[in-house]
Each structure stands twice: as structure tokens, then as C-alpha cells.
């Protein structure tokens, strides 16, 4: 993300939200610590994903988050994995902040004598996922003020 584009996005978001623009990150940085009280929407608007935790807030560029997710997923296929310098470098933060980020991405940290390892959080069984979604994927009736209700009433010669 180019610094001028990030700054412009911040100004546009500030004009829309009626608030002060967020502090732009240093040019070339992939992540940075966020001051308390900053709104998440401001960072989403400039292309960063904030991660909140007890140790504070860290914002990471969204393209870097995608690469971090892919790398962690590949590493987790072989089982539990450690926070390597490569992962820390990719995220632009230390192991403590990386634990916060990986926790928010669905990984569980286990503290052992040899250090901290991460593994994927177990998924719910398929039946529980279906129950959480609802009874089915049948057609829903469009409500009267909906534009889809008007489309339903059109006669297309069928």
C-alpha cells in the first residue's frame, strides 16, 4: 500500500465518519501498535486489520494477514508449530504479538517447557454447523418493501 493512498483513505474515512483521521503508519511498515481508543473502522478503511487483546492492539496490513493465514495453515497441517522468526518477520511483530494475532485467527497457544506452540482450534461437527445455520437453504419469501418482491411479481413470459 502506497503511503499517499493510505493517507488519502484515512482522510476520506475521517470526512465520512466526522472524526479526526487515524495516525498513518510509517511508510513500508506491515504492522504497528495502535493507540488505545482508536476505532477499528478507521484501520479497515486504510487497509489494515486490527487485532485486539489484553496486551494491546496491533494492526497488520490485510495482504500480509492473508499471507500469514496461508503460512500458518500450511505449518499446522503437520501438527502443532512454533512461532518462527519467519512468521514474526512476516507479521512485523514479536512472538508475544504474534500469539495475539494467531489467537484471533483461530489458533490455540499451548505453553510448554520448550516454549509456545500453536495448533488449529478444533472445528464443530458438521451437524452442529447445520443446526447453527438454520433449517435449510430453501427459498425465502421476499418482504413487501424489498426490491426482490417486485421482481417476483414480474411476468417474464415463463
C-alpha positions in Angstrom: 0.0 0.0 0.0 1.4 3.3 -1.0 1.7 5.9 1.8 -0.1 8.6 -0.2 -3.0 6.2 -0.8 -3.2 5.2 2.8 -3.2 8.8 4.0 -5.9 9.7 1.4 -8.1 6.7 2.6 -7.7 7.9 6.1 -8.8 11.4 5.2 -11.8 10.1 3.3 -12.8 7.9 6.2 -12.4 10.8 8.6 -14.6 13.0 6.4 -17.3 10.3 6.2 -17.2 9.5 9.9 -16.8 13.1 11.1 -13.8 12.2 13.2 -10.1 13.0 13.2 -8.1 10.9 10.7 -6.2 8.0 12.1 -2.5 8.3 12.5 -0.9 6.8 9.3 1.6 4.0 9.7 5.2 4.5 8.9 5.8 4.1 5.1 6.7 0.5 4.3 5.5 -0.9 7.7 3.4 -4.1 7.6 2.2 -3.7 11.2 2.1 -1.2 14.1 0.9 -0.8 17.6 -2.4 1.1 17.8 -3.2 3.7 20.4 -6.0 2.9 22.8 -9.3 4.3 21.9 -8.8 4.1 18.1 -11.8 2.8 16.1 -11.4 -0.4 14.2 -13.3 1.0 11.2 -10.5 3.6 10.6 -7.9 0.9 10.2 -10.1 -1.2 8.0 -10.6 1.8 5.8 -6.9 2.3 5.3 -6.2 -1.4 4.6 -5.1 -2.7 8.0 -6.8 -5.3 10.2 -6.7 -4.5 13.9 -6.2 -7.4 16.4 -7.3 -6.6 20.0 -6.0 -8.4 23.0 -5.0 -8.0 26.7 -1.6 -6.8 25.7 -3.0 -4.1 23.4 -4.0 -3.6 19.8 -1.9 -4.4 16.7 -2.9 -3.5 13.1 -1.5 -5.6 10.3 -1.9 -4.9 6.5 -4.7 -7.1 5.1 -2.5 -8.6 2.4 0.0 -9.6 5.0 -2.8 -11.1 7.1 -3.7 -13.3 4.1 -0.1 -14.5 3.7 0.1 -15.1 7.4 -3.0 -17.2 7.4 -1.8 -19.2 4.5 1.6 -19.8 6.1 0.1 -20.8 9.5 -2.3 -23.1 7.8 0.4 -24.9 5.9 2.5 -25.2 9.1 -0.5 -26.5 11.1 -1.1 -29.4 8.6 1.9 -31.2 10.2 0.5 -30.6 13.7 1.5 -28.1 16.3 4.0 -25.5 15.3 6.2 -22.8 16.9 6.3 -19.1 16.2 9.3 -19.0 13.9 11.3 -15.9 13.1 9.9 -16.1 9.6 6.3 -15.8 10.9 7.3 -13.0 13.2 9.0 -11.2 10.3 6.0 -11.7 8.0 3.7 -10.2 10.6 6.2 -7.4 11.5 5.9 -8.1 15.3 7.4 -10.1 18.1 6.4 -13.5 19.4 4.1 -12.0 22.0 2.1 -10.0 19.5 2.1 -12.9 17.1 0.4 -15.1 19.7 -2.3 -12.4 19.9 -2.7 -12.4 16.1 -2.7 -16.2 15.7 -5.2 -16.5 18.5 -7.6 -14.1 16.7 -7.1 -16.2 13.5 -8.3 -19.4 15.2 -5.1 -20.9 16.6 -4.8 -22.1 20.2 -1.5 -21.4 22.0 -0.1 -24.1 24.3 2.6 -23.1 26.8 5.1 -25.9 27.3 8.6 -26.2 28.8 10.2 -25.9 25.4 8.2 -22.8 24.5 4.8 -21.9 23.0 3.3 -24.0 20.3 0.1 -23.3 18.2 -2.5 -25.6 16.8 -5.7 -25.1 14.9 -8.8 -24.7 17.1 -11.0 -27.8 16.5 -14.0 -27.3 14.2 -17.5 -28.1 15.3 -19.1 -31.3 13.9 -21.0 -30.9 10.6 -24.4 -31.5 12.3 -23.7 -28.6 14.8 -22.8 -26.3 11.9 -26.0 -27.2 10.1 -28.1 -26.5 13.2 -26.5 -23.2 13.7 -27.2 -22.1 10.1 -30.9 -22.8 10.3 -33.4 -25.3 9.0 -32.4 -25.3 5.3 -31.5 -23.4 2.3 -34.9 -23.2 0.7 -36.3 -20.1 -1.0 -37.3 -17.4 1.3 -40.3 -15.1 0.7 -39.3 -11.6 -0.1 -40.8 -9.0 2.1 -43.2 -6.4 0.6 -40.9 -3.4 0.6 -38.0 -5.4 -0.8 -37.0 -4.9 -4.5 -36.9 -8.7 -4.8 -40.6 -8.7 -4.0 -41.2 -6.6 -7.1 -39.0 -8.9 -9.2 -41.1 -11.8 -8.1 -44.2 -10.1 -9.4 -42.8 -9.5 -12.9 -44.2 -11.7 -15.7 -41.3 -12.7 -17.9 -43.3 -14.8 -20.2 -42.4 -18.1 -18.5 
